[in-house]
Amino acid sequence: MSGFRGELRLAALGFAAVVVLAAACDDDETKEYYDTIQDVSGDAPGDAVGEVPTGDVPAEDVPVEDVPPGDVPVEDVPIEELPPADAPVEDVPVEDLPPVDVPVEDVPPEDVPVEDVPPVDVPPDVPPATFDLSFSGSGFAPHNGQTLGVAIVSLADGSVIATDSVTVADGAFSFEWLGLLDEGASYFVDYYADFDGSGACDAPPTDHVWRESIDVVAADVDLAVTHNTNFAPEACDSF
């Protein structure tokens, strides 16, 4: 009996709730609220708000590479000519790479021979400094009236760079060359007294032959010698 009374009480409460809800629906603000929900969702109030129709979603079987960028017309983008985004740089053909912003005026024309293009920032060849040579002798009285010949030999290659001759007078002689010696170079000074008057350099004792050395040149050279018997027969090779 008590169970029946409980069910009757629940039925009475449910009826009361229906009456209250019906009264609320008569309120203008409540109707406006439901109308607003229906306008936004496009469905009845009981439907889910903001659902996207599944018909507008692209099919999963559309290849990504066939979907063009949003701002480029499909006909202007040949898909087959575009390298994949993750392709290594060395696999991308050079002709497909964008040009580098090199000013046109800095690019020499293709028909200019390479040998005609001046080197960049290469200073011109500067010749070495040169110095003077003065050569004199004293005490050569035994050779007065005889010809004394001299030859200047470069130690770099053995070449003779200057020759000259004078007649010994009052036991002395002298020579002078301007700008003959190169800075940093070394030389031999070969000379002989034509004792037999043959006009040629002959090995001692026929002629008297000498050799002097000039080490690394750093300034003008003044070479002065005195007569001696320290002969150098090899010096005749310079004449």
C-alpha positions, 0 to 999 in steps of 0.5 A: 500500500505504501509503494502505491502511495509513493508512485502516486506522489511521484506522478503528482510531482511530474505533473507539477513540473510540466505545468511550470515548464508550460508556463515558462514557455509562454514567457516572451524572453524564453521564446526569443532565447529558443529562437536565437538558438535555432537561428545560430545552429540551423537546427532545433534546440535539441540538436547539437549547436555548431556541428559542421556538415560532414559533406563539406570535408574533403575526401581523404583520398584526394592526393595532397600534391594535387591541392594547389595553394590558395592564392595560386591558380591551379593552371599556373602551377605545373605540379610535376615541375616542383621539387618535393619540399624535403628534397636535398639541395643537390637533387634540385636541378640548377635551372629550378633554383631562383636566381641570385640577386647579383647586380647585372653590372658586376657580371662580365659579359660571356664573350670577354676572354678570361685573360682580358679580365684584370685581377682583383686587388693585385698590386703591380709588380714593383721592381727591386731597388737598385744601387751604384757600384764604384770600383777602384785600385791602388798600388798597381804601378807594375801595370802602368800603361797596361789595360785593366779589364773588369767584369761584374757577374751576377751570382744568381745565374752566373751572367755577366751584367757589365764589362769595362776597361781602362789603362792603369796610370800612376798605379791606379784605376777606377770605375763607376756604374749607376743603378747597376746592383739590385737590392738583395743580390750578390755579385763577383767583380772579376778583373785582370791586368793584360800583362802580356798585351794579348788583348785577352785574359790569360791565366797567371802568370801570363796575366795577373787575374783577381776576383772580389765578392759583393755580398747581399746588396742593401746600399751603394757599394764602394769597392777599393782594392790594392795590388796583390798576388792572390790570383784567381785564374777562374776569373778569366772565364768572365771575359 
